[in-house]
Amino acid sequence: MNNESYLLEGERLDDLQLCGYYLIQNPSLFCFGMDSVLLSNFAKVKKGGKMLDLCSGNGVIPILMSAKNKAESYKGIEYQKQSVDMAERSIKLNGIEEKVSVVKGDILCIKDIEERGTYDTVTCNPPYMLSGQGSENENESLYIARHEVKCTLKDVFEAASYALKYGGKFYMVHRPERLCDIMYFSRKYDMEVKKIRFVLPRENATPSLVLSEHIKGGKPSLDILPSFIVYDKNNNYTESFKNMYYGHL
């Protein structure tokens, strides 16, 4: 069976440049971007551990994480059925069904989906924009993926805290302007921010993203890691970004 046989009308197959893995995407739905690549590199799961990805979309983060770590299992929860369907076909295409899965579910109902304290690592690339912000011309699928209409930042932290083991780690990518909210909800749900790394489009530019690591039940102690710079002065990817994208970091 050739790779194209996994595709439905309007879909494309993207090379993840890692372990020979591919990802099925549909441009009319939400396609993964640089933030997912950054998060999958920043997050870690211990050997033999279990990892859960919230708001998983087409499953890019569990698939990328499975190529970079040696955990027992990688699972995603996604609200939108079309995205789950694409994720399932990507997983089958890559032959990783034994360790990677994406299920349809609502993280607001996490207690009906998962047992408390099951996971060593939880990740999330959540909707960035508050409901009512941004373009009103987006289709429903894109609007749900980009805006806090089906889940809020509070909901993400509540679900992550529930799913994590004591001492487990939660990794997230978001926009720097939400950093105060991120730190507030982290402590509210018994997690401590331990590491922060800002992502700059170019040297000396204002950060466009922030990566954060949180430990369930952790003690107060925060490391600000060196900023990650995406483009050099010639508008090419920096060596750090290229190394990360191709899986060498």
N, C-alpha and C positions, 0 to 999 in steps of 0.2 A: 504494500500500500504506500503510495507516495504521499509526501507531506500535504500537497494541495487538496487531497481527498478529505482532510480534516476541516476544510474551510467551508463556511456558508457564504451566501451572496453578500457582498459588501465587506467581507473580512480580508485581512492580510496576514502574512506570516512574517514576524520580525525575528532576526537573529539576535540572541542575547549576548553573543560574543563570549560565551562561558560554557565550557563542558559540552559544546555542541547543542545547547538547548535553544529552543524556539518558543515564541509566545504568539498566540493568536490574538489579534486586536481588530476592532471595528472603529474606524474614524468617527462614526456617528455617536459612539459611546465614549467613555473616558479612557484615553490611552495613557500609559505610564510615562513618566518624565524623569528628569534628572534627580528629583527628590527621592523617588523610589530606589534608584541606584545608590544614592548617598546613604539612605537609611539601611539598605541591605548590607552595606559595607561597615557601617558604624555599629550595627547591632551584632551581638554574639550570643550563641547558645552552646552550652557545654556538651561535650561528647556524651552521647547516650541520653541527652535531655529531651524535653518536649517544648515545642515552640508554637505559639498561637499568634496569628495576624488578624487584627480587627479592621473592619472596613477594607476588605482584601481586594476588592475590584476583580480584575481578571487573573489574580493569583501571582502577579509578578514577584512580590516580596517572598512568599514561601518558596517559589521556584528558585529564585536567586540565592536565598539563604541555604537551600538544600545543596547548592553547588559549592558553597563556601564553608560549610560547617559539617560536623559529623554527629548530628543529633539523631535521636531515634525516630522522631516524627515532626512534620511541619504541617500545620493546619491553618486554613483561613476561614473567616466568617464574612459573608457578603450578603447585603440586603437585596441586591438587584439580580433577578433570575438570569437575565441575558449574560451578565458578567460571570455568574457562576458556571453557566453552560460553556462559555469560552474557556474558563479556567480548567474545567474538567477535561475538555478536549486537548488543551495544551499539556496537561499532566500525562494524559494517555499518549500523546504524540512523543513526549520525551521519555516515556517508559519508566516513570518514577511513581507509579500508583501505590507502591508498597510503603512509601514514606511521606508522600505529599498528598494533601486533599484540601478541597475548598467546598464548604457547605453553604446552602442558603440559610440565612438566619438574621435576626435582629439583635444587635448587641444590647438593646434595652431589655431583652428577654434572656440575657446571658445565663441566668439561673436555671432556665428551662433547657439550655443547650449543653452546658458544661457543669462539672462538679467543682466546687470551690477548691482553690489551691492546687490545681492540677499541673500548672505549667511553670517551667524554669525561666522562660523568656516569653514576653508578649511584645509585639510591635504594632505600630499604627501610623499610617499616613492618612490623617483624617481630612474631612472637608475643612478648608481654611477660612471660608467666608461666612459671616453671619447671615442668617436668613434675611432676604431683602436687599443684600448688597450685590453688586456686580450686574451683569447683563440680564435683562428680562427676556431676551430672545433665544436663550439656550433651550434645547429640548429637555424633557423631564429627566432623562437619565443623566445628562451632564449637570443639570441643576442640582440633583441629589448628590452627585459625586463631589461637587465643589462647595456646596452651601450646607450650613447646619440646619437642615430641615427634617432629617430623619434621626439624627443624633447630634448632640452638642459636645463641646470639649469636656464638660462635666460628665456626660454619659460615657465618654471614652475612658476617663480615669476611673470611674466607678467599675466599669466592666474589667479593665486591666487589673485593678486591685483584687477583684473577686477571683479572677482566673489564676493569679500568681500564687506560687508557694511563698511562704515567709522566707525572705532573703532572695527571692527571684527578681529579675530585672525587666523593666519596661523601657522600651526605646521608641522615640517618636521624632518625627520631623514636622515642623510647623513654621509659621512666620514669626519673626522677632517681636512684632508688635503685640503678640499674645503671650509674651514671656511672663508677665505678672500673673496672668490667669493660669498659665501652666504651673507655676510654682505654688500658687494658692491651692489648686485642685490636687496637686501631688500630695501635699501635706494633709489636706482634708480627707484623702482616701489612703492614709497610712503609708505613703511613699515619700522618700526623700530624694530630691534631685542631687545626683552625685557628679555628673559630668555634663558640660555644655560645650558645644562647638558651633561657632557661627560659620555660615557659608557666604562668601563674598563673590559676586560675579567677576570682579577684578580687584587687583591690589588697591587698597585705600578707598574702595567703594563702600557704601552702606550695606550691611548684611541683608541678604534677601531670604535666607532660611536659617533656622536654628535646629540643631540636633541635640536631643537631651536623653540622658540615661537616668533612670529612677530605680531605687531599690526598695522593695516592700519591707517595711519595718527598719529601714536603714537609719543610721545616726547622722546628724547634721554635719556635712563636710562637702564642699563643692569645689571641683576643679574646672577652671576655664581652660579648655584646650586651645592650642594654636588654631587660628582661623584657617578654613579651607578655601582656597582660591581656585575658581573654575577656569577662567580665561587668562591668558598672558597678554602682554601689551600689543601683540600682533593679532589678537582676537582668535587665537588658537587655544585648544584645550591645554592646560598645564600638564606637565609630566605626571604630577600627583593624581590628577583626575583620570588621565589615560591609563595609568597603572591600576587605579581602583576599578575603572570600568572593565578592564580586561581581566580582572580577577587576581592580580598579583599582590594586592595588599591585604 
